[in-house]
Amino acid sequence: MAVHDVTPQAVGPAGAAAKRGRPKPFSFHDYVVSILIALVLTVFYGGYYLIQRTYFFNAPPGIDPFYVPDKVIAVVGMILLAFTFLIGPIYRYFNAFDYLIQYRKEIGIVGGFFALFHPLVAYFFLPLTFPQSEIPLTSVTYGAGLAGSLVVIFLIFISFQNAVILLGANRWWFLHRFGLRLVILVAVIHFFCIEWNTWVQWLTQSAVKPSAELLYPWMPEPTTFAGLFVVWVVIVRLYETVFLYRDLGLKPKPIAPDANLRLRGRRFFIYSFWVLIACNVFVFGRWMYYFSIR
């Protein structure tokens, strides 16, 4: 999402007070970097699925050929959107990563396109998984996905500088801030409603016999790692909202002038990150013993 064409520059290198900046001009370099990040994630998750299932497009009978590609698209889009939401805290707490702020808009837009491509593939190319006549668009799960897609389209549509001129910088900035939060909310609802039963089933009874559809059932579903990452991002942002800023995050955050707030935020970020790592290690090792004795 072009969440920050008019970037609320929370803190300059010298700790200047928060202020809304000028619209960010188009940057081919920043789009290339963002697309490369998306490609790296795509290759990683695609390779993981290929190892876990031993197929990518050549699915066994009864499985849609585009089932795995669509899963990869969905996971990558979710991670990119969540990372867009995380760049703000990284920028505020760690001077070494100030450069990430320049890619926030482009990463958001690339993630938005992935998020839009996912439902299109699911609707038109997954007839076995999602029969068109049986998709309940009014349900919480699919209604949230549809709402998220509409908001993503709106945010991309107003990503251009002409929209800034038409809406005014302050209103434009607010719409993007509010829009991103709404997208994250509905995307998390959709993502967790779709994947929750899979995660619980895998954690409780994954040690089953291999099948043509799933050669290595002991390997965790890749969406599990993405889900942990998304939960961590939400927790970091909620910590800021509840304990540091005590607002809904719709205003600039002049954190640098207050060294105590910055220290508290950085500590929470680091400690919670290590908890995230521990959770990932636990998930990956959950059925390792079972696999080792087979």
N, C-alpha and C positions, 0 to 999 in steps of 0.2 A: 504494500500500500504506500502511496505517496504520503506517508503520514507526516512528513516533515519538510515539505517544500518551504514553508515558512517555519524554520526551526526555532523553537523556544530555546535559545542557547543558554541552557541552564547554568553553565559555568564556563567562563573562558579560562585559558591557562593561568591567568593571574588571579582567578577567583572573582571575576566581575559579577555583578548582580545579574539575575536572570532577566532576559529581555527577548522579545520576539525579533528575529532577524529578517533579512530580506529573502524573497523567494530564491530557492536554489536553482541555478541554471542547469540545463540539460548537460549531463556528463557521460559521454560514451565510455570513458574509462571506468567509471563507477558501475555502469550497467554490465560491462564485461566482467568485472570482479564479482559482482553479484550473481551473474549467470554461471561463472566458474564455481562459486560456492554451491549453487544448486546442482550443478553437474557432479561435483564431488559427492554430495549427499546421495544423489541418484545412483551413482555407481556403487557406493558403499551399500545402500539398502538393496539395490538390485542384486549385487553379488551375494549378500547375506541370504536373500530369498533363494537364489540359485543354489547355494550350498544346502540350505535347509530342505528345499523341495526338489532340487536337481532339474528344475525346468523354469523357464521364464514365460515364453509364449506357447511352447509346446506342452500345454496342460493335458493331463490324462482325461479319459472320457468322463463326462459329468461335471467338468470344471471349465468355466469360460476361458478362452485363450488369453483374454486381456485381464484376467483376474489379478495376477501378480503385478503387471505393469500399473494397473489402477491403484493397487495398494501402495506401491512405491510413490506414485504421484501424490496420493493423499498424505502419506507420512512426510514427504519432503516439504509439501506445502504447509503442513501444520508446524513443522520445525522452523521453517523460515519465518512464518508469521510470529511464532513465539519468540524467536531470536530478535525480531524487530522490537518486540515489547521489552526485551531484556537489555538492549543496547543502552537505553537511558540510564539504568542503574550502573552498568559497567562504566559508562562515561563519567558519571558523578563520583564514583568511588575510586577509580584507578586511572591515574594520569597516563600510565603507559599505554592505555587503550583508547586514548582520545580520538585517534584516527578513525575508529569504527563509526563515529557519528556521521561521517560524510557518506557512508554507504547505507544508512538506515532507510532512506526513501527508496533506493533502488532494490534493496533486499526485500522490502515490503511489497513493491510492485511485482517482482519476480515471484514471490511467495503467493501473491494474490492470483496471478495467472495459473499457478499450479493448483490453487484452491478452486479455481473456476473450471479447470480442465478435468479435475476429478469427477464431479457429478455428471459432466457430459459423457465421459467414458463409461461411467457406471450405468447411465440411462440408456445409451445407445449400443454399447458393446458387451454388456453383461446380462444377457437375457435369462441365463440360468440362475444367476445370483440375485438379480433384481428384475423380475418380470415387470414390464412397464405397467401392466394393468393392475398390479398388486402393490405398487409403491404407495404407502399412505402418507401423502405429502402434508396432511394435517396433523400427523403425529408429532410428538416432541422431537423424536430423533430426526426425521426427515424435514420437519418444519424448521428446525434449527439450522439444518444444512442449507435449505432454500433461503432462509433469511440471511444467513451469512454470505451466500453467493450474491444476493441483491445488494448488500452493503458493500461488498468488495467491488462490484461493478460501479457503484456510486462513487467510491473513493478513487478508483482508477480514472473515472470520467472527470473528476474535478482535480486531477493531478497536474494539470497544465497551468501555466502562468496566467492564461486568459481567465481561468476560473478564479484565480486570486484577485484579479482586477474586478471581475463581476461581483464576487461575494464580499470583497473587502478582506484585508489580511487577517483581522481579528476573528471574523466569523469563519473564514476558511480554516484558520488554525484550529478553532474550537471543533469544527465539524470533523476534522481529521483525528484530533485527539479522542473525541467521543466515539467516532466511527471505529477506530482501531480497537478500543475497549469493547465495543459491541461485537465486533467480529471475533475477538478472542473469546468472549463469553459464549456466543452461540456455537463457535467451532469446538470449544471444549465440550459443550453439551452433546453435540453431534458425535464427536470423536469417542467420547466415553460411553455413550449409549450404544454405539455400534460395537465397540471392542470390549466392553466390560466383561461380558459373559465368557469371551475367549480367554481373557486374562485369568479370570477366576478358575476356569476349567483347567487351564494349563498349570497354574500354581498348585492345584489340588490333585490332579490326576493325569499329568502329562506322560508319565512313564508307561506308554502303551506301545503296541507293536507298530513298526513302520508300515506305511501304506504307499500306494502309488501317488497319492495326493500329498503325503507328508513323509518323506523318507526318514528324517531325523526328528521325531516328535519331542525328543528331550531338549532340543534347541528352542529357546523362548521366541515367541512371535516378535518380530522387529517393532511392531507398534507398542510393545510393552516398554521398550527403552524410550520411544518417543513420548509415551504417556508420562513416564517419570520425569522427563525433561520439562514437559508442559506444566506438570504439577509444581515442579520447583520454580519455574518462572512465575507462576501465579502466586506462590507463597512469597517470593521475594518482593513482588509488587504489592501484595497485601500488607506485608510488613512495613513497607514505606508508607502506605496509605493510613494504616491504623496507628503505628507507633512513632513514625517520624514526622509526617506532614499533616496527618489527621484531616485529610480532604480526599476527594474522589480522584485525585490525580489529573484534574482538568485545568490546573494552573501551572505555570512554570515553577521549577524547583530550585531556588537559590540555596543550594546545600553547602557550597564551598565556604561561604563566610562563617558558617557554624561548624567549627572543627569537630565538636562533639557528635553532632548528627552524622557527619561524614564518617567518623570513626565507627560509630554504632552500625551504620549501614554497611560499611565494608566488612566488619567482623561477622555480621549476620550472613552476608553474601558468601564469605569464605567458609564459615562453619557449615552452612546449609549445603554448599557445594560438595563438601566432603561427605555429608549424609547422602547426597545424590549418588556419588561414586559408590558408596557402600551398598546402596540399594541396587545399583546396576550389577555389582559384583555378586550380590546374593541371588539376583534373578538369573544371571548367567550360570551360576554354579548350582542352581536349585536341583537339577536332575543329573549333574555331572557324574556323581557316584554310580547312579543306575547305568549310565552309558558306559562307564569304565569297566563294569563287571559283565557286560554282555558278551 
